[in-house]
Amino acid sequence: MAFCEAKLYNDQGEICCMATGTFQYLKRLATKNADGERVIKPDGRQR
């Protein structure tokens, strides 16, 4: 898991906005099948 937080300040040093995010790491998808052919194209689309 990854937790992120960011704050944006204006010229007077006041917080204008704040954002948080939580992300879960996933295993990378296979890019080639057993025959060595590409399963996922370089542009990210599946065959």
Secondary structure, 3 states (H helix, E strand, C coil): CEEEEEEEECCCCCEEEEEEEEECCCCCCCCECCCCCECECCCCCEC
